[in-house]
Amino acid sequence: FEAKKKKPLPRAKSATEENGKSHHKDEASASSTSVEPQIVLLDHGLYHDISDELRADFCELVRASVNRDAFTARKMSIKFCGESGGLYRFFPLVLSPWFVFSSDVTAADLQAARKGALPPNTKLEDIGKFLISLHDEGGTNMLGVLHSLGYTRGILNDLKFPEHLRLRAFAKFATLGLAERVNKSSAMVSSGVSSTVAISLLLAQVRVEVLKWIIAVLTPVAPILAIAGRGSPGLAAAMVSPAAHGLAALAVFIARLTEHPELMC
């Protein structure tokens, strides 16, 4: 069969506008493999101003969630969205489903979610108060931050970007943010971060890997745990935590040898 010849693209032109008339000159003819120029509009609509205190508190919440520190995660969640209806328990899950182990979610909550119902003792009024607390008159703009993160997360999901790499970035910058708040002078040195911060960054990466392995181990049995209604995700995570730590340390060691430096903490 004889291949059909492709129709050549129009000759490229450079144009300027003057007095409403176009002036152009012909350039070299475009090859058959050239791509036609397109106009791309960039939408700049997700800028949110937040205070340094809010930024530091958010870093604290992220670090606590990565560390499976339920006490600190609960305290920061209440600070962001109040105690109405106990919905603060689910706030870490808004950031990532992997943060379930620091969210105080109970077996009863899981059973309600499985049925598509509200959590026990939760009213629609509580949900309204929850949303208002995220963007109150006092200047808290966490709702705007979540809006921006939602767009970013949606794009990454479409690109099939691994969740553990997204959380690794979360943990990295939360660690840097908290280090700067504690001691701005010693957190950074001329060659980069200080040795103390470098160790904290490495530990943050290990803890994200621990989450990854806990999720991998518990996912197959999660439906059984939800139906049985016994214990909590935190308790189940604690049972497999020792093995997950060993696997995570090995995974980080291998990643240091094989991954691109920009993917490392």
Stockholm file with secondary structure:
# STOCKHOLM 1.0

chainA/1-265         FEAKKKKPLPRAKSATEENGKSHHKDEASASSTSVEPQIVLLDHGLYHDISDELRADFCELVRASVNRDAFTARKMSIKFCGESGGLYRFFPLVLSPWFVFSSDVTAADLQAARKGALPPNTKLEDIGKFLISLHDEGGTNMLGVLHSLGYTRGILNDLKFPEHLRLRAFAKFATLGLAERVNKSSAMVSSGVSSTVAISLLLAQVRVEVLKWIIAVLTPVAPILAIAGRGSPGLAAAMVSPAAHGLAALAVFIARLTEHPELMC
#=GR chainA/1-265 SS CCCCCCCCCCCCEEEEEETTEEEEEECSCCCTTCCCCCCCCCCCCCCCCCCHHHHHHHHHHHHHHHTTCHHHHHHHHHHHHCSGGGGGGGHHHHHCGGGGGGTTCCHHHHHHHHHTCCCTTCCHHHHHHHHHHHTCTTSCCHHHHHHHHHHHHHHHHHTTCCHHHHHHHHHHHHHHHHHHHHCHHHHEETTEECHHHHHHHHHHHHHHHHHHHHHHHHGGGHHHHHHHTCSCHHHHHHHHHHHHHHHHHHHHHHHHHHSCGGGCC
#=GC SS_cons         CCCCCCCCCCCCEEEEEETTEEEEEECSCCCTTCCCCCCCCCCCCCCCCCCHHHHHHHHHHHHHHHTTCHHHHHHHHHHHHCSGGGGGGGHHHHHCGGGGGGTTCCHHHHHHHHHTCCCTTCCHHHHHHHHHHHTCTTSCCHHHHHHHHHHHHHHHHHTTCCHHHHHHHHHHHHHHHHHHHHCHHHHEETTEECHHHHHHHHHHHHHHHHHHHHHHHHGGGHHHHHHHTCSCHHHHHHHHHHHHHHHHHHHHHHHHHHSCGGGCC
//
